[in-house]
Amino acid sequence: MLRLKPLAKQLQQIGFMFLLLLLLSGCGASQYLSKGDKRFGQEEYERAIEFYKQALGKAGNAGEVNYKIAEAYRRSNRLAQAEPYYKAALDANFRKEDAYYYYPLSLKANGKYEEALRRMSEYVQVATSPQLRSMAVRELDNLQQLNEILGMGERFKVQNLEALNTEGSEFAPYVLNNELIFSSTRGPGKEYLGNGEGFLDVYSTTLTDSAAEMGGAVHKYEGINNEELHEALATFTNDGATMVFARGNEGTKKGRQNVDLFVSNRRANGWTEPKLLSINDPEAWDSSPAFTPDGKTLYFSSSRKGGLGGTDIYKSTLDDNGRFSAPENLGPDINTSSNESFVSVGPDGTVYIASDGLPGLGNLDLFRIENGKPVNLGAPVNSPGDDFGMYFVNEQYGFFSSNREGGKGGDDLYRFVRSDRKLVNFFVDGTLYQLREGARQRTAVPNNTVVLQDEAGKQIAMTSTDAEGKFSFPLDSASTYSVVAEKPNFFTARQRITTEGKMPAQSELKDPINEVRLTATLVLNEIVKEKAIVLENIFYDFDKANIRPDAARELNKLVQILEDNPGISIELSSHTDARGSDSYNQDLSQRRAESAVEYIISKGIDRSRITARGYGESRLVVKNAKIEAEHQRNRRTEFKVVRIQE
C-alpha cells in the first residue's frame, strides 16, 4: 500500500523546486546578459543581440535588456529595427535619457513622422543633457521641414536592380568602361560580427540597358580584395588608370577605426599593390572617396578631429606630381554635427552627398550641393531608410543605394532616371495681422505660431511668423487646406487655401521645376465683450423661423468660430424690421434666434456656450426705414461674446 506524504511536506518540496527554478532562470538570464555585454563591448552587435534576446524572457529587468537590444541595432546601422525595443524599454520605465532621443529617430526611420515629431517635441521640453537637447532641437527643426521635402514632387523614377541584388548588401555604384562596379557582402566567406553579414569586397558586372538583365555575370575585382578586411567604395580617375578605395575594419574593437583610403594604379598586368594615401588620419575613419571628372580633386568623408562632428566631407587636390594637398573641410554650410558621407561628383561637376544631420525623410538622405548649400533630392530617391551613394552615368540616369522597405537585402542597388515631366511646387505665402478695437489700421504680428491644417482639420505643419508677420508653407497639388493662427484675447484667424484647379498646363511651364505661390492674409480681431457682430446673409422665408440652406452656410462660419475659440460663450440675437406689431415681431425674432441656436448645437457646440435672444424691432439700426435695403439692415442676426474663460 502506497503511503502518502503529509501535505505540509509536499508543499515544502514544491516551494523548494519553484525557488530552484527561479534561481536557475535568473542564472540563465544573467549568463546571457553577461555574454551579450561582452560582445557589445567588442562591437560584435549581431552576437550581442542574439544573447540579449535569449535573456529577455528570463530577466527581471526587461526595460534595460530591450534598451541594449535597441542600442545594438542602432550601432550596427539598423535604426529602424531598434524602434520596438526602444518603445518596450520606455514602456517598462527604463529611464536612460538617450533612449528618449533615439526612439523618435527610430520612428522617423520607419516613416512614422507625426509620432516622431510628437515624441521629439516632448523630449525637448524635459531634456537635461545639454548635448542631447541640442541634437534634439536640431532634429525637431528637421522634422518640421518634412512637409516641404515631401511636397517637392518626383524628379526621378527608380527601379530595384533585382537581378543583381542579393540578401546581403550591395552599394557604392560606379561605372567604368561599360562595367558597373559596386561593393557587396554577397557570397560565402567570413562573417562580420558587427551586423551578421559577410565582409565587403569590390565587384563588377557588365552594364546593360535593361535593369532586369543586369547581374548575369558578377566577378570580384582582382588584386584588391582581402578576405580578412572590408574593401569598398571604389572611385576612379576619368581615364581609369588610378583607383582609390576604402579598406579596413577587421571586425574587432581594436580595428574599428582603421578604415583608410588606399590607392592603386592600373598596369599592363593588373592593379598595383594598394598603398595608403597620405591624406589618411591614423586616428580617424576615412572613407567614401570620389574623384571629380577631371581627376584633379578627391572628395572623401572622415571622422578626424577638428570636424563638426560625426563624419564630415573633405576635399584634397592632386598636383602634377601626384601629391595630394592637405584635406580641407567643406565647412558648416554642408557638414553638420551628425554624419555626412558617400560623396560623389556628377558629370557636370555637381557634388552629391548623403547626410543624416540635414533635414531629410529618414536616416541618410541624398543631397546635391547647389550654390554651396545642400538641397534634398526628395522622394522617391529618398525614403525613410538609408539612401546614399548616388552616381550619375550621364545627365539623365544613374544608380544609388538604399536599405528601404521592399528591398532584397541589407542595402540594395537602384537605378534612377530623371523624369521628363516638368514639376510644379505649390506654396502659400501669408501675412498675419492683428486689429485692436478702436485702432485705425491693423499691425503685423511677429513670432506667432501659424498652423497648416488639412481639409479634415488635422494639423500637418506648423511655423512661426518672421519679424514682419510673414509665413510660408509648401502645399500638395489638388488639395485643400486652412491656415490658422491664435493669440490670447483675439478671435482665431483662419483662411481656406486650395490648390485644386491651379495646376498650370505643361506647355505653360518654362523650367524643369516651377513654383506656384498662393497668398493668404490672416487677421486676428480683438475679442470685445458685449460688442455686437453682424452675421451677414442670414435670411429667413417671410414670416418663418426655419433655417434655409443659404443661412446654414453662414451659420457654419459661426460654428467654426466657436470651435476655434473654445473659451468664449456668446449670445445669438435675432432682430426684425419695424413692420408688424411689436409682440409679433418679438415672438418671431425669438423663434428665429432659437432656431439658429439649435442648428449650431446640432453641429456639436455645447448648449451652455450659446444663448438665444429675440429683440424684435426694439434695436433698429435704421430708424424710420423707407426702402427694402434699409428694412433688410434691420432684419439681422448678430452675436456677441458674453463670457471669456480665463
C-alpha positions as CSV (number, residue, x, y, z in Angstrom):
1,M,0.0,0.0,0.0
2,L,1.4,3.4,-1.0
3,R,2.0,5.9,1.8
4,L,1.1,9.5,1.0
5,K,3.5,12.2,2.2
6,P,2.0,14.8,4.6
7,L,0.5,17.8,2.7
8,A,2.8,20.2,4.5
9,K,5.9,18.2,3.4
10,Q,4.6,18.2,-0.2
11,L,4.0,21.9,-0.2
12,Q,7.5,22.5,1.2
13,Q,9.1,20.5,-1.6
14,I,7.0,22.2,-4.3
15,G,8.1,25.6,-2.9
16,F,11.8,24.5,-2.9
17,M,11.5,23.3,-6.5
18,F,9.9,26.6,-7.6
19,L,12.6,28.6,-5.9
20,L,15.2,26.5,-7.5
21,L,13.7,27.0,-10.9
22,L,13.6,30.8,-10.3
23,L,17.3,30.8,-9.3
24,L,18.3,28.7,-12.4
25,S,16.2,31.0,-14.6
26,G,17.9,34.1,-13.1
27,C,21.3,32.5,-13.5
28,G,20.5,31.8,-17.2
29,A,19.4,35.4,-17.8
30,S,22.5,36.7,-16.1
31,Q,24.7,34.4,-18.1
32,Y,23.1,35.6,-21.4
33,L,23.3,39.2,-20.4
34,S,27.0,38.9,-19.5
35,K,27.8,37.3,-22.8
36,G,25.7,39.9,-24.6
37,D,27.5,42.7,-22.8
38,K,30.9,41.2,-23.7
39,R,30.0,41.0,-27.4
40,F,28.5,44.5,-27.3
41,G,31.8,45.9,-25.8
42,Q,33.7,44.2,-28.7
43,E,31.2,45.8,-31.2
44,E,30.0,42.4,-32.3
45,Y,26.5,43.6,-32.2
46,E,24.8,40.8,-34.1
47,R,26.0,38.3,-31.5
48,A,25.1,40.7,-28.7
49,I,21.5,40.9,-30.0
50,E,21.3,37.1,-30.0
51,F,22.3,36.8,-26.3
52,Y,20.2,39.7,-25.2
53,K,17.1,38.2,-26.9
54,Q,17.8,34.9,-25.1
55,A,17.9,36.8,-21.8
56,L,14.8,38.9,-22.5
57,G,12.2,36.3,-21.5
58,K,14.0,35.4,-18.3
59,A,15.4,38.6,-16.9
60,G,13.6,40.8,-14.4
61,N,15.0,44.0,-15.9
62,A,13.2,43.8,-19.3
63,G,13.5,47.5,-19.8
64,E,17.2,47.5,-19.7
65,V,17.6,44.4,-21.9
66,N,15.3,45.9,-24.5
67,Y,17.3,49.1,-24.4
68,K,20.5,47.1,-25.0
69,I,18.9,45.4,-28.0
70,A,17.8,48.7,-29.4
71,E,21.3,50.1,-29.0
72,A,22.9,47.1,-30.7
73,Y,20.6,47.6,-33.7
74,R,21.3,51.3,-33.8
75,R,25.1,51.0,-33.5
76,S,25.1,48.4,-36.3
77,N,23.2,50.9,-38.6
78,R,19.8,49.2,-38.2
79,L,17.9,52.0,-36.5
80,A,14.5,51.1,-38.0
81,Q,14.8,47.6,-36.3
82,A,15.5,49.3,-33.0
83,E,12.1,51.0,-32.8
84,P,10.1,48.3,-30.9
85,Y,12.9,47.7,-28.4
86,Y,13.2,51.4,-27.6
87,K,9.5,51.5,-27.1
88,A,9.5,48.4,-24.9
89,A,12.3,49.9,-22.8
90,L,10.5,53.2,-22.3
91,D,7.2,51.4,-21.6
92,A,9.0,49.4,-18.9
93,N,10.0,52.8,-17.3
94,F,13.7,52.4,-18.2
95,R,15.0,55.9,-17.8
96,K,18.2,56.2,-19.8
97,E,17.9,59.7,-21.4
98,D,19.4,58.9,-24.8
99,A,16.5,56.4,-25.3
100,Y,14.1,59.4,-25.4
101,Y,16.2,60.9,-28.2
102,Y,16.8,57.8,-30.3
103,Y,13.3,56.5,-30.1
104,P,11.9,59.3,-32.2
105,L,14.7,58.8,-34.7
106,S,13.8,55.1,-35.0
107,L,10.2,56.2,-35.6
108,K,11.4,58.5,-38.3
109,A,13.4,55.7,-39.8
110,N,10.2,53.7,-40.2
111,G,8.3,56.7,-41.8
112,K,6.2,57.4,-38.6
113,Y,6.8,61.1,-39.0
114,E,3.9,62.5,-36.9
115,E,4.7,60.3,-33.9
116,A,8.4,61.1,-34.3
117,L,7.7,64.8,-34.2
118,R,5.5,64.4,-31.2
119,R,8.0,62.3,-29.2
120,M,10.9,64.6,-30.1
121,S,8.9,67.7,-29.1
122,E,8.1,66.1,-25.8
123,Y,11.7,65.2,-25.2
124,V,13.0,68.7,-25.9
125,Q,10.7,70.0,-23.1
126,V,12.3,67.8,-20.5
127,A,15.8,67.1,-21.7
128,T,18.6,67.5,-19.1
129,S,21.6,66.6,-21.2
130,P,22.8,69.8,-23.0
131,Q,24.3,67.8,-25.8
132,L,21.3,65.6,-26.4
133,R,19.0,68.6,-26.1
134,S,21.0,70.5,-28.7
135,M,20.8,67.5,-31.1
136,A,17.0,67.1,-30.4
137,V,16.3,70.7,-31.1
138,R,18.1,70.4,-34.4
139,E,16.3,67.2,-35.3
140,L,12.9,68.8,-34.3
141,D,13.6,71.6,-36.8
142,N,14.4,68.9,-39.4
143,L,11.2,67.1,-38.7
144,Q,9.2,70.3,-39.1
145,Q,10.6,70.7,-42.6
146,L,9.3,67.2,-43.8
147,N,6.2,68.6,-45.5
148,E,8.3,70.9,-47.6
149,I,10.5,67.9,-48.7
150,L,7.5,65.6,-49.3
151,G,5.9,68.3,-51.4
152,M,8.8,68.7,-53.8
153,G,7.4,66.4,-56.5
154,E,9.0,63.4,-58.0
155,R,12.1,64.3,-60.1
156,F,13.2,60.7,-60.7
157,K,11.8,57.3,-61.4
158,V,13.6,54.5,-59.5
159,Q,13.9,50.7,-60.0
160,N,15.4,48.0,-57.9
161,L,18.2,46.0,-59.6
162,E,16.5,42.8,-58.5
163,A,18.6,40.5,-60.8
164,L,21.8,41.9,-59.3
165,N,20.9,42.4,-55.6
166,T,21.2,39.6,-53.0
167,E,20.2,39.0,-49.4
168,G,23.5,40.7,-48.5
169,S,24.3,44.3,-49.1
170,E,25.1,46.0,-52.5
171,F,26.0,49.6,-52.6
172,A,28.6,52.2,-53.9
173,P,27.9,52.1,-57.6
174,Y,30.5,53.4,-60.2
175,V,30.5,52.9,-63.9
176,L,33.8,52.4,-65.8
177,N,34.4,51.1,-69.3
178,N,30.8,49.7,-69.5
179,E,31.1,47.9,-66.2
180,L,29.1,48.6,-63.1
181,I,31.5,48.4,-60.2
182,F,30.0,48.1,-56.7
183,S,30.6,46.9,-53.1
184,S,28.9,43.8,-51.6
185,T,28.8,41.4,-48.7
186,R,27.5,38.6,-51.0
187,G,28.7,35.1,-51.3
188,P,30.4,32.6,-48.9
189,G,33.2,33.8,-46.6
190,K,34.0,35.0,-43.1
191,E,31.1,36.6,-41.2
192,Y,31.5,40.2,-40.0
193,L,30.1,40.1,-36.4
194,G,29.2,43.8,-36.4
195,N,26.0,43.1,-38.5
196,G,26.0,39.4,-39.2
197,E,26.7,39.8,-42.9
198,G,29.9,39.0,-44.8
199,F,33.0,41.1,-45.3
200,L,32.8,43.7,-48.0
201,D,34.5,43.2,-51.4
202,V,34.5,45.2,-54.6
203,Y,32.7,43.5,-57.6
204,S,31.8,44.3,-61.1
205,T,29.3,43.3,-63.8
206,T,28.5,44.3,-67.3
207,L,26.4,47.4,-67.7
208,T,23.2,46.8,-69.7
209,D,20.4,49.0,-70.9
210,S,17.9,46.8,-69.1
211,A,17.9,46.8,-65.3
212,A,16.2,43.4,-65.3
213,E,19.1,41.8,-67.2
214,M,21.9,43.3,-65.2
215,G,23.7,40.9,-62.9
216,G,24.1,37.9,-65.1
217,A,27.9,37.6,-64.6
218,V,29.4,39.1,-61.4
219,H,33.0,38.8,-60.5
220,K,35.4,40.1,-57.8
221,Y,37.8,42.9,-58.7
222,E,41.2,41.2,-58.9
223,G,44.1,42.3,-56.9
224,I,42.5,44.5,-54.2
225,N,40.1,42.3,-52.2
226,N,41.2,40.8,-48.9
227,E,39.0,38.2,-47.1
228,E,40.0,39.4,-43.6
229,L,39.2,43.1,-44.3
230,H,36.5,45.3,-45.8
231,E,37.1,46.7,-49.3
232,A,34.5,49.1,-50.7
233,L,33.6,52.4,-52.3
234,A,36.0,52.4,-55.3
235,T,36.4,55.6,-57.3
236,F,38.5,56.2,-60.4
237,T,40.1,58.9,-62.4
238,N,38.4,59.6,-65.7
239,D,41.0,57.5,-67.7
240,G,40.5,54.6,-65.4
241,A,44.2,54.5,-64.6
242,T,44.0,55.3,-60.9
243,M,41.7,53.8,-58.3
244,V,41.1,55.0,-54.7
245,F,39.0,52.8,-52.3
246,A,38.4,52.3,-48.6
247,R,39.9,49.3,-46.7
248,G,40.0,48.2,-43.1
249,N,37.9,47.2,-40.0
250,E,38.8,43.6,-39.5
251,G,35.8,43.3,-37.1
252,T,37.5,43.8,-33.8
253,K,37.2,46.7,-31.3
254,K,40.9,47.4,-31.9
255,G,40.4,47.7,-35.6
256,R,37.1,49.6,-35.5
257,Q,38.7,52.9,-36.6
258,N,41.3,51.6,-39.0
259,V,39.3,52.3,-42.2
260,D,41.6,54.2,-44.5
261,L,41.9,55.2,-48.1
262,F,44.1,53.2,-50.4
263,V,45.3,53.9,-54.0
264,S,46.2,51.5,-56.8
265,N,47.3,52.1,-60.4
266,R,46.5,50.1,-63.4
267,R,49.4,48.4,-65.2
268,A,49.5,46.0,-68.1
269,N,49.3,43.0,-65.8
270,G,46.6,44.4,-63.5
271,W,46.3,46.7,-60.5
272,T,49.4,47.5,-58.4
273,E,49.6,46.6,-54.7
274,P,47.3,49.2,-52.9
275,K,49.1,51.8,-50.8
276,L,47.9,54.1,-48.0
277,L,47.1,57.6,-49.2
278,S,49.0,60.3,-47.4
279,I,45.8,62.2,-46.5
280,N,44.6,59.5,-44.1
281,D,44.4,60.3,-40.4
282,P,45.6,57.2,-38.4
283,E,43.2,58.0,-35.6
284,A,40.1,58.5,-37.8
285,W,37.7,56.7,-40.1
286,D,38.5,57.8,-43.7
287,S,36.2,56.6,-46.4
288,S,33.8,57.2,-49.4
289,P,36.2,58.8,-51.8
290,A,35.1,60.4,-55.1
291,F,37.2,62.0,-57.9
292,T,35.9,65.0,-59.8
293,P,35.6,64.4,-63.6
294,D,39.0,66.0,-64.3
295,G,40.7,63.8,-61.7
296,K,42.2,66.8,-60.0
297,T,40.2,66.8,-56.8
298,L,39.3,64.0,-54.4
299,Y,36.4,64.3,-52.0
300,F,36.1,61.9,-49.1
301,S,34.5,61.6,-45.6
302,S,36.4,61.5,-42.4
303,S,35.8,61.4,-38.6
304,R,39.1,63.2,-37.9
305,K,39.5,65.7,-35.1
306,G,38.7,69.3,-36.0
307,G,35.5,68.4,-37.8
308,L,31.9,69.5,-37.0
309,G,31.0,66.0,-35.6
310,G,30.4,62.5,-36.8
311,T,31.9,62.2,-40.3
312,D,32.4,65.3,-42.4
313,I,33.1,65.8,-46.1
314,Y,36.7,66.9,-47.0
315,K,38.5,67.6,-50.3
316,S,42.1,67.4,-51.4
317,T,43.6,68.5,-54.7
318,L,46.1,66.4,-56.7
319,D,49.1,68.2,-58.2
320,D,51.1,67.3,-61.4
321,N,53.4,65.1,-59.4
322,G,50.6,63.0,-57.9
323,R,50.8,64.5,-54.5
324,F,47.6,65.3,-52.5
325,S,47.2,68.6,-50.7
326,A,46.2,68.9,-47.0
327,P,42.5,68.0,-46.7
328,E,40.0,70.9,-46.5
329,N,36.8,70.6,-44.5
330,L,33.8,71.8,-46.6
331,G,32.5,73.8,-43.7
332,P,29.3,74.3,-41.7
333,D,27.1,75.1,-44.7
334,I,27.4,71.4,-45.7
335,N,28.7,69.5,-42.7
336,T,26.7,69.1,-39.5
337,S,27.3,67.6,-36.1
338,S,26.0,64.3,-37.4
339,N,27.2,62.3,-40.4
340,E,27.9,63.4,-44.0
341,S,29.4,60.8,-46.3
342,F,29.1,58.8,-49.5
343,V,30.1,61.7,-51.7
344,S,30.0,61.5,-55.5
345,V,30.5,64.0,-58.3
346,G,28.2,64.2,-61.4
347,P,29.4,64.6,-65.0
348,D,28.7,68.4,-64.7
349,G,30.8,68.7,-61.5
350,T,27.8,68.8,-59.1
351,V,28.7,67.2,-55.8
352,Y,26.2,64.8,-54.2
353,I,26.4,63.7,-50.5
354,A,24.4,61.6,-48.0
355,S,23.6,63.1,-44.6
356,D,21.6,62.1,-41.5
357,G,22.0,65.5,-40.0
358,L,20.3,67.7,-42.6
359,P,16.5,67.8,-43.0
360,G,15.5,64.5,-44.6
361,L,13.0,61.7,-44.8
362,G,14.9,59.1,-42.8
363,N,18.4,58.1,-41.8
364,L,20.7,59.0,-44.6
365,D,19.2,61.2,-47.4
366,L,20.7,62.2,-50.7
367,F,21.5,65.9,-51.4
368,R,23.1,67.9,-54.2
369,I,25.3,70.9,-53.4
370,E,23.7,73.9,-55.1
371,N,25.3,77.4,-54.6
372,G,27.3,76.0,-51.7
373,K,24.2,74.6,-49.9
374,P,22.8,71.1,-49.6
375,V,19.4,70.6,-51.4
376,N,17.4,67.5,-50.5
377,L,16.6,65.4,-53.6
378,G,13.2,64.4,-52.3
379,A,11.2,61.2,-52.9
380,P,11.4,58.7,-54.5
381,V,15.2,58.8,-54.4
382,N,15.0,59.5,-50.7
383,S,12.9,57.3,-48.3
384,P,12.6,56.7,-44.5
385,G,15.6,54.4,-44.8
386,D,19.2,55.0,-45.7
387,D,19.6,56.4,-49.2
388,F,23.2,57.1,-50.3
389,G,25.9,56.7,-52.9
390,M,24.3,58.5,-55.9
391,Y,26.2,58.0,-59.1
392,F,25.3,59.7,-62.4
393,V,26.2,57.7,-65.5
394,N,25.1,60.8,-67.6
395,E,22.8,63.7,-67.0
396,Q,19.7,61.5,-67.4
397,Y,20.3,58.3,-65.4
398,G,22.4,56.6,-62.8
399,F,22.4,54.4,-59.7
400,F,22.2,54.8,-56.0
401,S,21.9,52.6,-52.9
402,S,19.1,52.2,-50.3
403,N,18.0,49.9,-47.5
404,R,14.4,51.0,-47.9
405,E,11.5,48.7,-47.2
406,G,10.8,46.2,-50.1
407,G,14.4,45.6,-51.0
408,K,16.1,42.2,-51.3
409,G,18.9,42.6,-48.7
410,G,20.5,44.9,-46.3
411,D,21.4,47.6,-48.9
412,D,20.3,47.3,-52.5
413,L,21.3,49.0,-55.7
414,Y,18.6,51.0,-57.5
415,R,18.6,52.6,-61.0
416,F,17.2,56.1,-61.4
417,V,16.0,58.0,-64.4
418,R,15.2,61.7,-64.5
419,S,11.6,62.5,-65.0
420,D,10.9,64.4,-68.2
421,R,7.7,65.9,-66.8
422,K,8.1,69.5,-65.6
423,L,7.4,69.7,-61.9
424,V,5.3,72.3,-60.0
425,N,5.8,73.0,-56.4
426,F,2.9,74.9,-54.6
427,F,3.4,77.2,-51.7
428,V,1.2,79.6,-49.7
429,D,2.8,82.8,-48.6
430,G,0.9,84.7,-45.9
431,T,1.0,87.7,-43.5
432,L,-0.5,87.7,-40.0
433,Y,-2.1,90.9,-38.7
434,Q,-3.9,91.9,-35.6
435,L,-6.7,94.6,-35.3
436,R,-7.4,96.0,-31.9
437,E,-10.8,97.6,-31.1
438,G,-10.7,101.3,-32.0
439,A,-7.5,101.1,-34.0
440,R,-7.5,102.7,-37.4
441,Q,-5.3,100.1,-39.0
442,R,-4.1,96.6,-38.5
443,T,-0.5,95.7,-37.5
444,A,1.8,92.8,-38.4
445,V,2.2,90.1,-35.7
446,P,5.8,88.7,-35.4
447,N,6.9,85.5,-33.8
448,N,3.4,84.0,-33.7
449,T,2.6,80.4,-34.4
450,V,0.7,79.6,-37.6
451,V,-0.7,76.1,-38.3
452,L,-1.5,74.4,-41.6
453,Q,-4.4,72.1,-41.4
454,D,-5.8,69.6,-44.0
455,E,-9.4,69.6,-45.1
456,A,-10.4,67.5,-42.2
457,G,-8.9,70.0,-39.7
458,K,-5.8,67.8,-38.9
459,Q,-2.6,69.7,-38.2
460,I,0.1,68.8,-40.8
461,A,2.6,71.6,-40.4
462,M,3.5,74.5,-38.1
463,T,5.7,77.6,-38.4
464,S,6.3,81.0,-36.8
465,T,5.9,84.4,-38.4
466,D,9.0,86.4,-39.0
467,A,9.7,90.0,-37.8
468,E,7.2,91.3,-40.5
469,G,4.5,88.8,-39.7
470,K,5.3,86.7,-42.8
471,F,5.0,82.9,-43.0
472,S,5.1,80.2,-45.7
473,F,4.1,76.6,-46.2
474,P,4.7,74.1,-49.1
475,L,1.5,72.6,-50.4
476,D,0.5,69.5,-52.4
477,S,-1.3,69.8,-55.7
478,A,-5.1,69.3,-55.8
479,S,-5.5,69.7,-52.1
480,T,-7.4,72.0,-49.7
481,Y,-6.0,73.5,-46.5
482,S,-6.7,76.0,-43.8
483,V,-4.0,78.4,-42.4
484,V,-4.8,79.1,-38.7
485,A,-3.4,81.5,-36.1
486,E,-4.3,82.1,-32.5
487,K,-3.4,84.7,-29.9
488,P,-4.8,85.3,-26.4
489,N,-7.8,87.8,-26.3
490,F,-8.2,87.6,-30.1
491,F,-10.5,85.6,-32.3
492,T,-8.7,82.8,-34.0
493,A,-7.8,83.8,-37.6
494,R,-8.5,81.2,-40.3
495,Q,-8.3,81.2,-44.1
496,R,-9.1,78.4,-46.6
497,I,-6.5,77.7,-49.3
498,T,-6.8,75.3,-52.2
499,T,-4.5,74.2,-55.0
500,E,-7.4,72.4,-56.8
501,G,-7.7,73.5,-60.4
502,K,-4.5,75.6,-60.1
503,M,-2.0,73.3,-61.8
504,P,-0.6,75.0,-64.9
505,A,-0.6,73.1,-68.2
506,Q,2.8,71.6,-69.1
507,S,3.0,73.9,-72.1
508,E,2.9,76.9,-69.8
509,L,5.8,75.8,-67.7
510,K,9.2,77.2,-68.5
511,D,11.6,75.4,-66.2
512,P,12.1,71.7,-65.1
513,I,10.9,72.8,-61.6
514,N,8.4,75.6,-61.2
515,E,6.7,77.3,-58.3
516,V,3.1,78.4,-57.9
517,R,2.8,80.7,-54.9
518,L,-0.6,81.4,-53.3
519,T,-1.3,84.2,-50.8
520,A,-3.1,84.4,-47.5
521,T,-3.9,87.2,-45.2
522,L,-4.9,86.4,-41.6
523,V,-6.3,89.0,-39.3
524,L,-6.6,88.5,-35.5
525,N,-9.5,90.6,-34.3
526,E,-9.6,91.6,-30.7
527,I,-12.4,90.0,-28.6
528,V,-14.5,92.7,-27.0
529,K,-17.3,91.5,-24.7
530,E,-20.8,92.7,-25.4
531,K,-19.8,94.1,-28.9
532,A,-22.4,93.0,-31.5
533,I,-21.1,91.3,-34.6
534,V,-23.4,91.0,-37.5
535,L,-23.7,87.7,-39.3
536,E,-24.1,88.6,-42.9
537,N,-26.6,86.9,-45.3
538,I,-28.7,85.2,-42.7
539,F,-32.1,85.2,-44.5
540,Y,-35.4,83.6,-43.5
541,D,-38.5,83.0,-45.5
542,F,-41.3,85.5,-44.9
543,D,-43.0,85.0,-41.6
544,K,-40.9,81.8,-40.9
545,A,-38.2,80.8,-38.5
546,N,-36.7,77.6,-40.1
547,I,-33.1,77.7,-41.2
548,R,-32.7,77.9,-45.0
549,P,-29.7,76.3,-46.8
550,D,-28.1,79.7,-47.5
551,A,-28.5,80.7,-43.8
552,A,-27.0,77.3,-42.8
553,R,-23.8,78.1,-44.8
554,E,-23.4,81.3,-42.9
555,L,-24.1,79.8,-39.5
556,N,-21.4,77.2,-40.2
557,K,-19.0,80.1,-40.1
558,L,-20.1,80.9,-36.5
559,V,-19.8,77.2,-35.7
560,Q,-16.2,77.4,-36.9
561,I,-15.6,80.5,-34.7
562,L,-16.9,78.7,-31.7
563,E,-14.7,75.6,-32.4
564,D,-11.6,77.8,-32.9
565,N,-12.3,79.8,-29.7
566,P,-13.4,77.2,-27.1
567,G,-13.1,79.7,-24.3
568,I,-15.8,82.0,-25.4
569,S,-19.6,81.9,-24.7
570,I,-22.0,84.0,-26.9
571,E,-25.4,85.4,-27.1
572,L,-27.0,85.0,-30.5
573,S,-29.7,87.5,-31.3
574,S,-32.3,88.0,-34.0
575,H,-33.8,91.3,-35.0
576,T,-36.8,92.2,-37.2
577,D,-37.8,95.4,-39.1
578,A,-40.5,97.7,-37.8
579,R,-43.3,96.3,-39.9
580,G,-45.8,94.3,-38.0
581,S,-46.9,94.5,-34.3
582,D,-44.3,94.7,-31.5
583,S,-45.4,91.5,-29.9
584,Y,-45.5,89.5,-33.1
585,N,-42.0,90.7,-34.1
586,Q,-40.7,89.9,-30.6
587,D,-42.1,86.3,-30.9
588,L,-40.8,85.9,-34.4
589,S,-37.3,87.1,-33.6
590,Q,-37.1,84.8,-30.5
591,R,-38.2,81.8,-32.6
592,R,-35.6,82.7,-35.3
593,A,-32.8,83.0,-32.7
594,E,-33.7,79.7,-31.1
595,S,-33.8,78.0,-34.5
596,A,-30.3,79.3,-35.2
597,V,-29.0,78.2,-31.8
598,E,-30.5,74.7,-32.3
599,Y,-28.8,74.4,-35.6
600,I,-25.4,75.4,-34.1
601,I,-25.9,72.9,-31.2
602,S,-26.6,70.2,-33.8
603,K,-23.1,70.7,-35.1
604,G,-21.5,69.8,-31.8
605,I,-21.3,73.1,-29.9
606,D,-22.1,72.8,-26.2
607,R,-25.6,74.3,-25.4
608,S,-24.1,76.0,-22.3
609,R,-21.9,78.2,-24.5
610,I,-24.7,79.9,-26.5
611,T,-27.9,81.8,-25.6
612,A,-30.8,82.7,-27.9
613,R,-32.3,86.2,-27.6
614,G,-35.0,87.8,-29.8
615,Y,-35.1,91.6,-29.8
616,G,-37.9,92.1,-32.3
617,E,-37.9,95.7,-33.5
618,S,-36.5,97.1,-30.3
619,R,-33.0,97.7,-31.6
620,L,-33.4,99.2,-35.1
621,V,-30.2,100.1,-36.9
622,V,-32.0,102.3,-39.4
623,K,-34.8,104.4,-37.7
624,N,-37.8,105.2,-39.9
625,A,-36.6,102.8,-42.7
626,K,-38.3,103.6,-46.0
627,I,-36.8,101.3,-48.6
628,E,-36.2,97.5,-48.7
629,A,-32.5,97.8,-48.3
630,E,-33.0,99.7,-45.0
631,H,-35.5,97.2,-43.8
632,Q,-33.0,94.4,-44.6
633,R,-30.3,96.1,-42.4
634,N,-32.8,96.0,-39.5
635,R,-33.6,92.3,-40.2
636,R,-30.3,91.0,-39.0
637,T,-28.7,88.2,-36.9
638,E,-25.9,89.1,-34.5
639,F,-23.7,87.5,-31.9
640,K,-21.7,89.0,-29.1
641,V,-19.3,87.5,-26.6
642,V,-20.7,87.5,-23.1
643,R,-18.1,85.4,-21.3
644,I,-14.4,84.6,-21.8
645,Q,-13.0,81.7,-19.9
646,E,-9.8,82.8,-18.2
